[in-house]
Amino acid sequence: MQPQNSILKILLSLGLRYIRWTQLTPMILTWSFGLLMLLALIFVNFQEQTVSVVEVFLEWLMQLPVVGERITLLLTDENTTSQITSSDFESFVFSGWVVLSLVFMLIGMVVSLLFGPFRPWTLKGKILLAGTGVVLLLAGMCAIYFAVPQNFNGATSGWMLNFSLISLLVFVVSAYCLSAAHFLAYLDDALMTSRLNSSEDSGVI
């Protein structure tokens, strides 16, 4: 029974790690959105370079399994505009979420194997780091606006409100994702610790 219990705990641990990354993936995508906006503002006077960056991102997106296939189907369909429904969009988002979570989990496992496990941070430290990043993101967008205000249409207060809401969204998503992932990591550590203790006990016996 001991080997079976050990295998079961390993499988549960892998499941917890995958679920943990499903919680972290929205944060990564939200930060990607915020950074892409920052880059778009930086290159507001360099449209050709901005288009090149977007093309590279789309090429990378097209190479992803499942996600790339769905994008190809949508783009090659002659009646795409009339046939895309909310269910198609939800299916695309869910597929991308599942695939990216698996990719991030595998990358994390490879990095841990190569460099060893990272020292875990406290939840307070993680949220503090995310908050610092959000402040820098907001400061960057505001700095770009005041550097070239003539390139922005509309009132200054409106743009400041937009920048603030984007930064707030990034922070709220980050705080939730980090909290959920931290709790799942705690469960994973407890599970693996009980597995090691069980192995030591069986060895003593």
Z-matrix of the N, CA and C atoms (Angstrom, degrees):
N
C 1 1.466
C 2 1.535 1 111.83
N 3 1.350 2 116.81 1 -29.19
C 4 1.450 3 120.05 2 -176.75
C 5 1.528 4 112.69 3 -61.91
N 6 1.359 5 119.67 4 -47.05
C 7 1.467 6 119.32 5 177.97
C 8 1.521 7 111.91 6 -61.28
N 9 1.340 8 117.40 7 -38.47
C 10 1.461 9 120.12 8 -180.00
C 11 1.520 10 110.85 9 -64.69
N 12 1.321 11 116.81 10 -42.51
C 13 1.465 12 120.40 11 178.03
C 14 1.523 13 111.12 12 -63.25
N 15 1.334 14 115.82 13 -38.51
C 16 1.459 15 120.17 14 179.68
C 17 1.525 16 110.95 15 -65.30
N 18 1.325 17 116.48 16 -43.77
C 19 1.471 18 120.52 17 178.59
C 20 1.525 19 110.71 18 -64.04
N 21 1.322 20 116.41 19 -40.60
C 22 1.456 21 120.72 20 179.54
C 23 1.529 22 110.92 21 -62.77
N 24 1.328 23 116.62 22 -41.34
C 25 1.458 24 120.24 23 179.39
C 26 1.529 25 111.18 24 -66.94
N 27 1.334 26 116.64 25 -36.29
C 28 1.469 27 119.68 26 177.21
C 29 1.523 28 110.47 27 -64.43
N 30 1.336 29 116.29 28 -43.19
C 31 1.458 30 120.22 29 178.74
C 32 1.530 31 111.21 30 -64.21
N 33 1.329 32 115.68 31 -41.18
C 34 1.464 33 119.43 32 177.46
C 35 1.529 34 111.02 33 -64.04
N 36 1.337 35 115.88 34 -37.81
C 37 1.457 36 120.10 35 178.41
C 38 1.526 37 110.87 36 -63.89
N 39 1.333 38 116.66 37 -43.19
C 40 1.467 39 120.04 38 177.91
C 41 1.531 40 110.72 39 -63.56
N 42 1.328 41 115.55 40 -38.90
C 43 1.460 42 119.54 41 177.49
C 44 1.514 43 111.90 42 -63.25
N 45 1.342 44 116.33 43 -42.65
C 46 1.463 45 119.96 44 178.20
C 47 1.527 46 111.34 45 -64.56
N 48 1.325 47 116.28 46 -37.99
C 49 1.458 48 119.23 47 179.56
C 50 1.523 49 110.83 48 -66.64
N 51 1.329 50 116.14 49 -38.26
C 52 1.465 51 118.91 50 178.21
C 53 1.533 52 110.87 51 -67.16
N 54 1.329 53 116.28 52 -44.77
C 55 1.469 54 119.81 53 178.24
C 56 1.526 55 109.97 54 -61.37
N 57 1.323 56 116.06 55 -37.05
C 58 1.469 57 120.14 56 178.05
C 59 1.522 58 110.39 57 -59.75
N 60 1.330 59 116.66 58 -42.42
C 61 1.463 60 119.32 59 -179.85
C 62 1.521 61 111.76 60 -72.52
N 63 1.339 62 117.75 61 -27.05
C 64 1.462 63 118.49 62 174.20
C 65 1.523 64 110.91 63 -65.27
N 66 1.333 65 116.50 64 -25.83
C 67 1.456 66 120.75 65 177.04
C 68 1.526 67 111.84 66 -82.58
N 69 1.337 68 116.50 67 -30.49
C 70 1.461 69 120.17 68 -179.41
C 71 1.522 70 112.70 69 -81.74
N 72 1.340 71 117.06 70 -27.28
C 73 1.467 72 120.60 71 -176.79
C 74 1.528 73 112.88 72 -58.47
N 75 1.359 74 120.34 73 -45.02
C 76 1.473 75 118.51 74 177.29
C 77 1.525 76 112.83 75 -57.93
N 78 1.329 77 117.30 76 -35.28
C 79 1.459 78 119.79 77 177.67
C 80 1.526 79 110.71 78 -65.35
N 81 1.333 80 116.39 79 -43.09
C 82 1.466 81 120.48 80 179.52
C 83 1.524 82 110.56 81 -62.55
N 84 1.340 83 116.45 82 -43.01
C 85 1.462 84 120.22 83 179.87
C 86 1.530 85 111.19 84 -67.32
N 87 1.344 86 116.54 85 -37.67
C 88 1.461 87 119.80 86 178.54
C 89 1.520 88 111.03 87 -65.45
N 90 1.327 89 116.17 88 -42.25
C 91 1.467 90 119.48 89 176.74
C 92 1.523 91 110.71 90 -65.49
N 93 1.328 92 116.84 91 -36.29
C 94 1.470 93 120.12 92 177.00
C 95 1.521 94 110.03 93 -61.59
N 96 1.347 95 116.13 94 -41.99
C 97 1.459 96 120.76 95 177.45
C 98 1.524 97 111.08 96 -61.77
N 99 1.330 98 116.63 97 -45.56
C 100 1.455 99 119.95 98 179.96
C 101 1.520 100 112.58 99 -63.97
N 102 1.345 101 116.23 100 -41.69
C 103 1.465 102 119.78 101 179.62
C 104 1.520 103 111.86 102 -69.89
N 105 1.344 104 116.53 103 -35.33
C 106 1.466 105 119.30 104 176.43
C 107 1.531 106 110.67 105 -64.27
N 108 1.336 107 116.65 106 -38.13
C 109 1.458 108 119.65 107 175.96
C 110 1.519 109 110.90 108 -63.57
N 111 1.328 110 115.52 109 -40.69
C 112 1.461 111 119.69 110 178.89
C 113 1.531 112 110.49 111 -63.77
N 114 1.336 113 116.05 112 -42.42
C 115 1.461 114 119.87 113 178.05
C 116 1.525 115 111.22 114 -64.87
N 117 1.334 116 116.54 115 -38.98
C 118 1.463 117 119.95 116 178.56
C 119 1.522 118 110.76 117 -62.52
N 120 1.335 119 116.31 118 -37.96
C 121 1.461 120 120.11 119 177.45
C 122 1.526 121 111.59 120 -69.53
N 123 1.321 122 115.57 121 -37.83
C 124 1.470 123 119.76 122 179.32
C 125 1.524 124 110.64 123 -63.47
N 126 1.335 125 115.36 124 -41.76
C 127 1.459 126 120.23 125 -177.01
C 128 1.524 127 112.58 126 -96.03
N 129 1.337 128 115.69 127 26.12
C 130 1.461 129 118.76 128 -177.16
C 131 1.531 130 111.16 129 -60.97
N 132 1.315 131 117.60 130 -27.52
C 133 1.467 132 121.03 131 179.17
C 134 1.529 133 112.32 132 -98.56
N 135 1.335 134 116.48 133 5.29
C 136 1.463 135 120.90 134 -178.50
C 137 1.525 136 108.44 135 -130.35
N 138 1.333 137 115.84 136 71.26
C 139 1.456 138 121.13 137 -173.76
C 140 1.522 139 112.57 138 -63.25
N 141 1.330 140 117.76 139 -36.72
C 142 1.463 141 119.94 140 -178.71
C 143 1.527 142 111.11 141 -62.65
N 144 1.324 143 116.96 142 -42.72
C 145 1.462 144 120.17 143 178.86
C 146 1.526 145 111.01 144 -66.11
N 147 1.330 146 116.37 145 -38.88
C 148 1.460 147 119.87 146 179.42
C 149 1.519 148 110.97 147 -62.56
N 150 1.331 149 116.34 148 -43.06
C 151 1.474 150 120.37 149 178.86
C 152 1.523 151 110.22 150 -62.17
N 153 1.332 152 117.22 151 -38.56
C 154 1.468 153 120.37 152 179.53
C 155 1.519 154 111.22 153 -63.73
N 156 1.341 155 116.94 154 -41.30
C 157 1.462 156 120.52 155 178.88
C 158 1.523 157 110.52 156 -63.29
N 159 1.332 158 116.88 157 -43.33
C 160 1.460 159 120.98 158 179.00
C 161 1.525 160 110.56 159 -63.16
N 162 1.322 161 117.51 160 -40.37
C 163 1.463 162 120.88 161 179.36
C 164 1.522 163 111.20 162 -63.03
N 165 1.323 164 116.29 163 -41.69
C 166 1.472 165 119.57 164 178.53
C 167 1.527 166 110.19 165 -63.45
N 168 1.333 167 117.07 166 -42.27
C 169 1.462 168 120.85 167 179.41
C 170 1.533 169 110.67 168 -63.19
N 171 1.335 170 117.05 169 -42.68
C 172 1.460 171 120.33 170 -179.86
C 173 1.529 172 111.23 171 -66.70
N 174 1.327 173 116.95 172 -37.28
C 175 1.472 174 119.90 173 177.08
C 176 1.522 175 110.72 174 -63.32
N 177 1.339 176 116.53 175 -40.89
C 178 1.463 177 119.81 176 177.39
C 179 1.519 178 110.61 177 -65.33
N 180 1.348 179 116.14 178 -39.86
C 181 1.456 180 120.60 179 -179.87
C 182 1.525 181 110.88 180 -64.60
N 183 1.329 182 116.64 181 -37.26
C 184 1.463 183 120.72 182 -178.93
C 185 1.530 184 112.31 183 -67.51
N 186 1.322 185 117.61 184 -22.96
C 187 1.455 186 121.69 185 -177.92
C 188 1.523 187 113.03 186 -84.44
N 189 1.327 188 117.79 187 -10.56
C 190 1.454 189 120.62 188 179.89
C 191 1.534 190 110.40 189 -70.24
N 192 1.334 191 117.63 190 140.47
C 193 1.472 192 119.07 191 176.73
C 194 1.514 193 111.40 192 -65.66
N 195 1.301 194 116.44 193 147.68
C 196 1.461 195 124.78 194 179.51
C 197 1.520 196 111.22 195 68.69
N 198 1.339 197 116.77 196 -56.26
C 199 1.463 198 120.48 197 -178.41
C 200 1.524 199 110.69 198 -63.04
N 201 1.340 200 115.87 199 -48.21
C 202 1.460 201 119.87 200 179.62
C 203 1.514 202 112.51 201 -61.89
N 204 1.334 203 116.09 202 -38.43
C 205 1.464 204 119.37 203 178.96
C 206 1.521 205 111.27 204 -63.69
N 207 1.320 206 117.04 205 -41.19
C 208 1.467 207 120.52 206 -179.93
C 209 1.530 208 111.06 207 -66.98
N 210 1.335 209 116.33 208 -39.57
C 211 1.464 210 119.01 209 177.88
C 212 1.522 211 110.39 210 -64.04
N 213 1.342 212 115.94 211 -41.44
C 214 1.458 213 120.09 212 179.10
C 215 1.518 214 111.30 213 -61.17
N 216 1.326 215 116.69 214 -43.07
C 217 1.464 216 120.10 215 179.03
C 218 1.524 217 111.50 216 -62.58
N 219 1.349 218 115.10 217 -40.65
C 220 1.463 219 118.72 218 -179.87
C 221 1.518 220 111.94 219 -66.97
N 222 1.346 221 116.38 220 -38.36
C 223 1.452 222 120.18 221 -176.70
C 224 1.518 223 112.96 222 -77.15
N 225 1.330 224 117.21 223 -30.00
C 226 1.461 225 120.80 224 -176.85
C 227 1.518 226 112.70 225 -89.28
N 228 1.317 227 117.54 226 -11.64
C 229 1.459 228 120.12 227 179.50
C 230 1.525 229 109.47 228 -72.33
N 231 1.320 230 117.60 229 128.33
C 232 1.455 231 121.70 230 -178.18
C 233 1.516 232 112.15 231 -66.28
N 234 1.318 233 116.66 232 -30.61
C 235 1.461 234 120.99 233 -178.42
C 236 1.521 235 111.11 234 -109.19
N 237 1.344 236 115.48 235 38.14
C 238 1.465 237 120.36 236 -175.96
C 239 1.523 238 111.97 237 -56.71
N 240 1.343 239 115.77 238 -45.99
C 241 1.456 240 118.86 239 -173.68
C 242 1.508 241 112.55 240 -63.96
N 243 1.325 242 116.70 241 -29.34
C 244 1.460 243 119.50 242 -176.91
C 245 1.518 244 112.86 243 -93.79
N 246 1.349 245 116.78 244 -16.30
C 247 1.451 246 119.83 245 -174.03
C 248 1.517 247 113.75 246 -104.20
N 249 1.329 248 118.35 247 -14.44
C 250 1.461 249 119.93 248 179.29
C 251 1.521 250 109.09 249 -70.37
N 252 1.313 251 115.91 250 124.42
C 253 1.457 252 121.11 251 179.83
C 254 1.526 253 109.29 252 -117.96
N 255 1.316 254 115.12 253 173.14
C 256 1.464 255 119.22 254 178.63
C 257 1.517 256 111.20 255 -64.06
N 258 1.340 257 116.69 256 -33.29
C 259 1.471 258 119.56 257 178.81
C 260 1.523 259 111.09 258 -67.18
N 261 1.355 260 117.44 259 -36.69
C 262 1.465 261 120.81 260 176.85
C 263 1.530 262 110.01 261 -63.68
N 264 1.316 263 116.09 262 -43.25
C 265 1.464 264 120.22 263 -179.60
C 266 1.527 265 110.65 264 -65.50
N 267 1.331 266 117.04 265 -43.59
C 268 1.457 267 120.79 266 178.97
C 269 1.525 268 110.89 267 -63.04
N 270 1.339 269 116.55 268 -39.48
C 271 1.461 270 120.17 269 178.17
C 272 1.521 271 111.04 270 -64.63
N 273 1.336 272 116.08 271 -39.86
C 274 1.464 273 120.56 272 178.49
C 275 1.527 274 111.01 273 -64.03
N 276 1.336 275 116.40 274 -45.67
C 277 1.465 276 120.68 275 -179.89
C 278 1.522 277 110.76 276 -63.41
N 279 1.332 278 117.03 277 -43.18
C 280 1.466 279 120.38 278 -179.25
C 281 1.528 280 110.75 279 -64.72
N 282 1.341 281 116.58 280 -42.53
C 283 1.471 282 119.84 281 179.34
C 284 1.527 283 110.71 282 -62.24
N 285 1.343 284 115.82 283 -43.92
C 286 1.458 285 118.65 284 178.76
C 287 1.509 286 112.16 285 -63.76
N 288 1.331 287 117.15 286 -38.83
C 289 1.465 288 122.07 287 178.72
C 290 1.523 289 110.52 288 -62.53
N 291 1.329 290 116.89 289 -45.75
C 292 1.469 291 121.71 290 -178.78
C 293 1.524 292 110.78 291 -63.94
N 294 1.336 293 116.46 292 -47.25
C 295 1.467 294 120.44 293 -176.30
C 296 1.527 295 110.95 294 -67.76
N 297 1.327 296 117.59 295 -46.08
C 298 1.459 297 120.24 296 -178.71
C 299 1.523 298 111.65 297 -64.45
N 300 1.322 299 117.61 298 -37.34
C 301 1.467 300 120.56 299 177.63
C 302 1.514 301 110.76 300 -61.92
N 303 1.334 302 116.47 301 -41.57
C 304 1.466 303 120.39 302 178.42
C 305 1.524 304 110.96 303 -66.08
N 306 1.342 305 116.28 304 -41.75
C 307 1.465 306 120.08 305 179.33
C 308 1.518 307 110.76 306 -62.91
N 309 1.321 308 117.48 307 -45.84
C 310 1.470 309 121.08 308 -179.89
C 311 1.535 310 111.11 309 -63.75
N 312 1.339 311 117.02 310 -38.24
C 313 1.462 312 120.01 311 179.03
C 314 1.528 313 110.31 312 -63.84
N 315 1.336 314 116.71 313 -44.95
C 316 1.466 315 120.47 314 -179.85
C 317 1.528 316 111.05 315 -64.28
N 318 1.336 317 116.55 316 -40.12
C 319 1.470 318 119.53 317 177.43
C 320 1.526 319 110.23 318 -62.62
N 321 1.333 320 116.62 319 -42.28
C 322 1.457 321 120.05 320 177.94
C 323 1.518 322 112.69 321 -61.90
N 324 1.332 323 116.77 322 -39.57
C 325 1.463 324 120.19 323 178.88
C 326 1.525 325 110.91 324 -66.77
N 327 1.335 326 117.02 325 -40.64
C 328 1.470 327 120.50 326 179.24
C 329 1.526 328 110.53 327 -64.76
N 330 1.321 329 116.37 328 -43.45
C 331 1.470 330 120.16 329 179.24
C 332 1.530 331 110.65 330 -62.70
N 333 1.341 332 116.78 331 -40.47
C 334 1.469 333 120.02 332 178.45
C 335 1.521 334 111.52 333 -64.92
N 336 1.323 335 117.02 334 -37.82
C 337 1.464 336 120.69 335 178.47
C 338 1.526 337 111.40 336 -67.57
N 339 1.329 338 117.05 337 -37.14
C 340 1.460 339 120.77 338 -176.83
C 341 1.519 340 112.64 339 -78.48
N 342 1.331 341 116.34 340 -40.85
C 343 1.468 342 120.25 341 -172.69
C 344 1.525 343 113.67 342 -115.37
N 345 1.322 344 116.26 343 -0.27
C 346 1.453 345 119.45 344 -178.30
C 347 1.518 346 110.88 345 85.85
N 348 1.328 347 117.31 346 162.06
C 349 1.473 348 120.23 347 -179.23
C 350 1.522 349 111.35 348 -66.25
N 351 1.320 350 115.25 349 140.85
C 352 1.461 351 120.04 350 178.58
C 353 1.524 352 110.27 351 -78.21
N 354 1.319 353 114.20 352 150.49
C 355 1.456 354 118.91 353 177.37
C 356 1.537 355 108.78 354 -69.01
N 357 1.324 356 118.34 355 123.44
C 358 1.466 357 119.80 356 -175.77
C 359 1.528 358 112.23 357 -66.88
N 360 1.321 359 115.31 358 141.47
C 361 1.456 360 121.89 359 176.22
C 362 1.518 361 109.50 360 -91.62
N 363 1.314 362 115.51 361 156.40
C 364 1.458 363 119.59 362 172.28
C 365 1.530 364 108.56 363 -74.68
N 366 1.334 365 115.81 364 156.21
C 367 1.460 366 119.69 365 179.67
C 368 1.530 367 110.36 366 -61.88
N 369 1.313 368 116.66 367 -37.75
C 370 1.462 369 120.23 368 178.93
C 371 1.524 370 110.89 369 -61.76
N 372 1.330 371 116.19 370 -41.51
C 373 1.459 372 120.08 371 179.05
C 374 1.518 373 112.15 372 -65.45
N 375 1.339 374 116.78 373 -38.75
C 376 1.461 375 120.46 374 179.35
C 377 1.527 376 110.94 375 -64.89
N 378 1.334 377 116.30 376 -46.32
C 379 1.464 378 119.92 377 -178.68
C 380 1.530 379 110.22 378 -67.47
N 381 1.337 380 116.75 379 -35.85
C 382 1.462 381 120.25 380 177.14
C 383 1.528 382 110.47 381 -63.69
N 384 1.329 383 116.93 382 -40.64
C 385 1.461 384 121.01 383 177.83
C 386 1.525 385 110.67 384 -64.51
N 387 1.343 386 116.07 385 -42.91
C 388 1.459 387 119.91 386 178.08
C 389 1.526 388 110.83 387 -62.75
N 390 1.335 389 116.74 388 -41.78
C 391 1.455 390 120.38 389 178.05
C 392 1.516 391 112.42 390 -62.33
N 393 1.339 392 116.16 391 -40.73
C 394 1.465 393 119.89 392 177.36
C 395 1.522 394 110.70 393 -62.48
N 396 1.336 395 115.91 394 -42.11
C 397 1.462 396 119.68 395 178.11
C 398 1.518 397 112.22 396 -63.22
N 399 1.325 398 116.57 397 -38.93
C 400 1.469 399 120.76 398 178.97
C 401 1.524 400 110.91 399 -65.16
N 402 1.329 401 116.65 400 -41.40
C 403 1.468 402 120.40 401 177.94
C 404 1.534 403 109.95 402 -61.40
N 405 1.339 404 116.73 403 -42.68
C 406 1.460 405 120.18 404 178.13
C 407 1.520 406 111.59 405 -65.37
N 408 1.342 407 116.24 406 -37.78
C 409 1.464 408 120.34 407 177.65
C 410 1.524 409 110.72 408 -62.56
N 411 1.329 410 115.99 409 -46.95
C 412 1.467 411 120.75 410 178.87
C 413 1.524 412 110.83 411 -63.06
N 414 1.326 413 116.91 412 -43.00
C 415 1.465 414 120.68 413 179.77
C 416 1.522 415 110.78 414 -63.54
N 417 1.336 416 116.70 415 -38.17
C 418 1.463 417 119.87 416 178.87
C 419 1.512 418 112.37 417 -64.39
N 420 1.340 419 117.28 418 -44.92
C 421 1.459 420 120.40 419 179.76
C 422 1.523 421 111.68 420 -64.97
N 423 1.335 422 116.03 421 -40.73
C 424 1.464 423 119.39 422 179.17
C 425 1.531 424 111.03 423 -66.91
N 426 1.338 425 116.67 424 -39.21
C 427 1.462 426 120.81 425 180.00
C 428 1.525 427 110.84 426 -63.49
N 429 1.332 428 116.33 427 -40.49
C 430 1.465 429 119.90 428 179.10
C 431 1.526 430 110.38 429 -65.99
N 432 1.330 431 116.40 430 -39.76
C 433 1.467 432 119.51 431 179.20
C 434 1.530 433 110.87 432 -60.68
N 435 1.325 434 117.15 433 -48.95
C 436 1.459 435 120.11 434 -176.87
C 437 1.530 436 112.13 435 -73.19
N 438 1.354 437 116.69 436 -17.72
C 439 1.460 438 119.20 437 176.48
C 440 1.526 439 111.29 438 -75.63
N 441 1.337 440 116.73 439 -36.74
C 442 1.472 441 120.56 440 -179.84
C 443 1.526 442 109.64 441 -135.11
N 444 1.329 443 119.26 442 63.58
C 445 1.466 444 120.97 443 -177.17
C 446 1.517 445 113.19 444 -64.04
N 447 1.335 446 117.77 445 -22.40
C 448 1.451 447 120.35 446 -178.31
C 449 1.526 448 112.58 447 -69.44
N 450 1.318 449 117.45 448 -15.77
C 451 1.464 450 120.80 449 -179.96
C 452 1.532 451 112.77 450 -89.29
N 453 1.324 452 117.19 451 -1.17
C 454 1.457 453 121.33 452 -178.62
C 455 1.526 454 109.24 453 -112.66
N 456 1.315 455 115.19 454 130.56
C 457 1.458 456 120.56 455 176.25
C 458 1.527 457 109.87 456 -93.71
N 459 1.329 458 116.23 457 139.77
C 460 1.452 459 119.17 458 178.79
C 461 1.518 460 112.12 459 108.35
N 462 1.329 461 114.57 460 173.47
C 463 1.461 462 120.62 461 -177.47
C 464 1.525 463 111.43 462 -73.91
N 465 1.322 464 114.20 463 152.00
C 466 1.466 465 119.90 464 178.71
C 467 1.527 466 110.80 465 -61.90
N 468 1.338 467 116.22 466 -40.71
C 469 1.465 468 119.80 467 -178.52
C 470 1.532 469 111.43 468 -61.01
N 471 1.327 470 116.21 469 -36.38
C 472 1.465 471 119.85 470 179.25
C 473 1.517 472 111.76 471 -65.37
N 474 1.323 473 116.71 472 -43.41
C 475 1.462 474 119.77 473 178.60
C 476 1.526 475 111.28 474 -67.54
N 477 1.320 476 117.42 475 -39.09
C 478 1.463 477 119.85 476 178.01
C 479 1.530 478 110.79 477 -63.43
N 480 1.346 479 116.17 478 -37.27
C 481 1.457 480 119.91 479 177.26
C 482 1.525 481 110.64 480 -66.03
N 483 1.324 482 116.90 481 -42.42
C 484 1.468 483 120.38 482 178.52
C 485 1.531 484 110.96 483 -61.99
N 486 1.324 485 116.29 484 -45.74
C 487 1.464 486 119.81 485 179.62
C 488 1.531 487 110.97 486 -62.15
N 489 1.327 488 115.85 487 -40.12
C 490 1.464 489 120.19 488 -179.13
C 491 1.527 490 111.33 489 -66.52
N 492 1.332 491 116.55 490 -41.47
C 493 1.467 492 120.06 491 179.55
C 494 1.521 493 111.33 492 -66.13
N 495 1.328 494 117.41 493 -39.61
C 496 1.468 495 120.78 494 177.46
C 497 1.532 496 109.98 495 -62.43
N 498 1.321 497 116.18 496 -45.93
C 499 1.468 498 120.17 497 179.84
C 500 1.525 499 111.38 498 -64.20
N 501 1.344 500 116.30 499 -39.88
C 502 1.459 501 120.10 500 178.39
C 503 1.525 502 110.93 501 -63.96
N 504 1.335 503 116.94 502 -41.40
C 505 1.466 504 120.67 503 177.43
C 506 1.517 505 111.33 504 -60.00
N 507 1.333 506 116.06 505 -45.05
C 508 1.470 507 120.40 506 178.99
C 509 1.523 508 110.76 507 -60.60
N 510 1.335 509 117.34 508 -41.82
C 511 1.464 510 119.87 509 -178.13
C 512 1.524 511 111.84 510 -69.41
N 513 1.335 512 117.40 511 -43.47
C 514 1.472 513 120.34 512 -179.44
C 515 1.519 514 110.71 513 -62.25
N 516 1.334 515 116.92 514 -45.91
C 517 1.467 516 120.44 515 178.73
C 518 1.524 517 110.22 516 -62.55
N 519 1.330 518 116.83 517 -42.23
C 520 1.470 519 121.05 518 -179.42
C 521 1.527 520 110.72 519 -63.67
N 522 1.335 521 117.08 520 -44.18
C 523 1.461 522 120.27 521 -178.78
C 524 1.521 523 111.19 522 -62.58
N 525 1.330 524 117.14 523 -43.33
C 526 1.463 525 120.25 524 178.80
C 527 1.530 526 110.95 525 -64.90
N 528 1.330 527 116.28 526 -49.45
C 529 1.466 528 120.04 527 -176.77
C 530 1.522 529 111.50 528 -62.39
N 531 1.320 530 116.92 529 -42.46
C 532 1.466 531 120.26 530 179.71
C 533 1.522 532 111.18 531 -66.09
N 534 1.321 533 117.57 532 -37.81
C 535 1.468 534 120.51 533 178.98
C 536 1.524 535 111.15 534 -65.92
N 537 1.344 536 116.32 535 -46.80
C 538 1.462 537 119.98 536 179.47
C 539 1.522 538 111.21 537 -64.09
N 540 1.337 539 117.06 538 -43.49
C 541 1.461 540 120.79 539 -179.71
C 542 1.530 541 111.00 540 -66.30
N 543 1.315 542 117.07 541 -36.38
C 544 1.467 543 120.59 542 178.70
C 545 1.524 544 111.14 543 -64.21
N 546 1.320 545 116.67 544 -41.13
C 547 1.463 546 120.86 545 178.82
C 548 1.524 547 110.75 546 -66.11
N 549 1.334 548 117.37 547 -42.04
C 550 1.464 549 121.25 548 178.75
C 551 1.526 550 111.02 549 -66.10
N 552 1.332 551 116.94 550 -37.24
C 553 1.466 552 120.08 551 177.00
C 554 1.526 553 110.44 552 -65.10
N 555 1.336 554 116.81 553 -36.93
C 556 1.465 555 121.08 554 176.74
C 557 1.533 556 110.36 555 -62.54
N 558 1.328 557 117.13 556 -43.58
C 559 1.461 558 120.56 557 177.94
C 560 1.527 559 111.18 558 -63.68
N 561 1.328 560 116.27 559 -40.26
C 562 1.465 561 120.58 560 179.34
C 563 1.521 562 110.81 561 -64.06
N 564 1.330 563 116.71 562 -44.59
C 565 1.471 564 120.30 563 178.53
C 566 1.529 565 111.12 564 -62.35
N 567 1.330 566 116.83 565 -41.41
C 568 1.466 567 120.25 566 178.74
C 569 1.513 568 111.06 567 -64.19
N 570 1.330 569 116.47 568 -39.32
C 571 1.465 570 120.79 569 179.66
C 572 1.522 571 111.25 570 -65.68
N 573 1.333 572 116.92 571 -45.87
C 574 1.457 573 120.35 572 -178.87
C 575 1.527 574 111.08 573 -69.45
N 576 1.338 575 117.80 574 -33.41
C 577 1.463 576 120.79 575 177.18
C 578 1.522 577 110.47 576 -65.13
N 579 1.338 578 117.04 577 -42.41
C 580 1.464 579 120.08 578 177.65
C 581 1.522 580 110.86 579 -65.18
N 582 1.328 581 116.78 580 -32.95
C 583 1.471 582 119.96 581 177.64
C 584 1.520 583 110.47 582 -66.62
N 585 1.340 584 116.94 583 -43.47
C 586 1.459 585 119.98 584 179.25
C 587 1.523 586 111.23 585 -65.14
N 588 1.333 587 116.44 586 -40.59
C 589 1.462 588 119.78 587 178.51
C 590 1.504 589 111.65 588 -64.05
N 591 1.339 590 116.68 589 -39.08
C 592 1.458 591 120.67 590 178.28
C 593 1.515 592 111.00 591 -64.59
N 594 1.359 593 115.86 592 -39.34
C 595 1.464 594 119.25 593 179.55
C 596 1.520 595 111.17 594 -66.45
N 597 1.336 596 116.48 595 -39.32
C 598 1.466 597 120.25 596 179.55
C 599 1.530 598 110.09 597 -66.56
N 600 1.333 599 116.51 598 -41.50
C 601 1.470 600 120.02 599 179.23
C 602 1.515 601 111.52 600 -63.11
N 603 1.325 602 116.19 601 -41.32
C 604 1.465 603 118.87 602 -179.14
C 605 1.531 604 110.32 603 -69.16
N 606 1.351 605 116.16 604 -31.02
C 607 1.463 606 119.67 605 177.55
C 608 1.503 607 111.53 606 -69.92
N 609 1.330 608 116.95 607 -37.21
C 610 1.466 609 119.96 608 178.52
C 611 1.519 610 110.89 609 -67.48
N 612 1.342 611 114.40 610 -41.09
C 613 1.463 612 118.35 611 -179.44
C 614 1.499 613 109.97 612 -66.52
